[in-house]
């Protein structure tokens, strides 16, 4: 797992919040005035979860308010996406999925057309946080040296 410099991740996240400021009960109240939930589509202990927790710790320190990671794994990211989409659009719920929900939900041509969520309608991207490298490996004892 290769993390992008946390400073850049926080700057991107904050830039997104400035571009789309959250609506609070009292407009003069500084954001965040209460804990923020960061919903992850991954199980606790996974690489995405570890990254979410690193980001949550940094945001908690910057904002002076607790950022809590809430793990909602399952169904290829559909469960977490639905939980995030049904949350109040007040800026106190952030959604940090792995790539899979963005490929499996409507918006990807011909993929999962019966899913109830449309990413552009329910979510606004506010920052790119990390990149997970993927590998295909074979035993040295096998004669496999390439995919073909």
ZIWO-V34514 format. One line per field, one symbol per residue. ss: DSSP state (@ for helix, = for strand, . for the rest). Layout:
ss: ???
//
This chain:
ss: .==..@@@@@@@@@@@@@@................=====......@@@@@@@@@@@@@@@@@...=====...@@@@@@@@@@@.......====...@@@@@.=...........=@@@@.......==.................
//
